[in-house]
Amino acid sequence: MLDKNVYVTGFGFPVVPEGTARIRIQVSDALSYEDIDYAVKAFKEVFDSLD
């Protein structure tokens, strides 16, 4: 996600159950609709590339 200029924080064990992971994002009122659309598209691109 950093390659796409979207900052996220990843969590793995022991913060979440073993064998799982989570990604945390922070949304701010300083973000525009375009910023949010960009981030959603970036998530989709990265997710689709994992298949």
Protein Blocks (a to p, Z undefined) as FASTA:
>chain_A
ZZnopacdddddfkbcehiacddddddfkbcfklmmmmmmmmmmmmmmmZZ
